[in-house]
């Protein structure tokens, strides 16, 4: 179970968790700031494949979210940035069937319209389950202040 309470997060984080695919995954924002994002998820039976281990699509989805959200945070909650995934590579390195997993994303490079981020997912024992990197583009309707 998720033991520690997440840090106070912007309203956008909570809104994202209650929509579409985010709600299906049933993850929790744990920490989010400029250039990073941390998610936690209790692995449930709905997340497992037919072999009884976490489905690769669930891991890939969490990596996509953690990496993408690492680039859209902005301290001023009036500034809303959104992005789309241009590419995402995932390497699976381990398996688990339960417990809480942690996905982290970190911005590696950023331009005016495109940013790159890498991420990883670990189980409760710190074993690496998957890692990856992606390229993301800010949506054209996103508010992107100069120097952000």
Protein Blocks (a to p, Z undefined) as FASTA:
>chain_A
ZZbdcddddfklmmmmmgcjlmmnopacfbdcehiacddddddfklpcfkopacfklmmm
mmmmmmmmmmmgcfblkbccddddfbdcdddfbdcfedjdddddddfbdcfkbccddddd
ddfkopafbdcdddddddfkbccdehZZ
